Amino acid sequence: MHENIRLLVDRENSLNDMSIKAKSLKEDSKMFKDKSSDLVWQLWIRKNSIWLVAGVAIVAFIFFKIY
């Protein structure tokens, strides 16, 4: 009988530990998702930076030609 109670207490402790680890994993997963979405934009801007600079230069050239 005492052993069954001890096993139940051990099981409760291990379930509590798993719950804490699951919360931590969920928070880490959200942080990873946010950072990866930021990284996607950074890579896109770096990949297309030449086209962005060229576009801004053309628009500036046209703007200064008109005015």
Secondary structure as a PSIPRED ss2 file (coil, helix, strand):
# PSIPRED VFORMAT (PSIPRED V4.0)

   1 M C   1.000  0.000  0.000
   2 H H   0.000  1.000  0.000
   3 E H   0.000  1.000  0.000
   4 N H   0.000  1.000  0.000
   5 I H   0.000  1.000  0.000
   6 R H   0.000  1.000  0.000
   7 L H   0.000  1.000  0.000
   8 L H   0.000  1.000  0.000
   9 V H   0.000  1.000  0.000
  10 D H   0.000  1.000  0.000
  11 R H   0.000  1.000  0.000
  12 E H   0.000  1.000  0.000
  13 N H   0.000  1.000  0.000
  14 S H   0.000  1.000  0.000
  15 L H   0.000  1.000  0.000
  16 N H   0.000  1.000  0.000
  17 D H   0.000  1.000  0.000
  18 M H   0.000  1.000  0.000
  19 S H   0.000  1.000  0.000
  20 I H   0.000  1.000  0.000
  21 K H   0.000  1.000  0.000
  22 A H   0.000  1.000  0.000
  23 K H   0.000  1.000  0.000
  24 S H   0.000  1.000  0.000
  25 L H   0.000  1.000  0.000
  26 K H   0.000  1.000  0.000
  27 E H   0.000  1.000  0.000
  28 D H   0.000  1.000  0.000
  29 S H   0.000  1.000  0.000
  30 K H   0.000  1.000  0.000
  31 M H   0.000  1.000  0.000
  32 F H   0.000  1.000  0.000
  33 K H   0.000  1.000  0.000
  34 D H   0.000  1.000  0.000
  35 K H   0.000  1.000  0.000
  36 S H   0.000  1.000  0.000
  37 S H   0.000  1.000  0.000
  38 D H   0.000  1.000  0.000
  39 L H   0.000  1.000  0.000
  40 V H   0.000  1.000  0.000
  41 W H   0.000  1.000  0.000
  42 Q H   0.000  1.000  0.000
  43 L H   0.000  1.000  0.000
  44 W H   0.000  1.000  0.000
  45 I H   0.000  1.000  0.000
  46 R H   0.000  1.000  0.000
  47 K H   0.000  1.000  0.000
  48 N C   1.000  0.000  0.000
  49 S H   0.000  1.000  0.000
  50 I H   0.000  1.000  0.000
  51 W H   0.000  1.000  0.000
  52 L H   0.000  1.000  0.000
  53 V H   0.000  1.000  0.000
  54 A H   0.000  1.000  0.000
  55 G H   0.000  1.000  0.000
  56 V H   0.000  1.000  0.000
  57 A H   0.000  1.000  0.000
  58 I H   0.000  1.000  0.000
  59 V H   0.000  1.000  0.000
  60 A H   0.000  1.000  0.000
  61 F H   0.000  1.000  0.000
  62 I H   0.000  1.000  0.000
  63 F H   0.000  1.000  0.000
  64 F H   0.000  1.000  0.000
  65 K H   0.000  1.000  0.000
  66 I H   0.000  1.000  0.000
  67 Y C   1.000  0.000  0.000
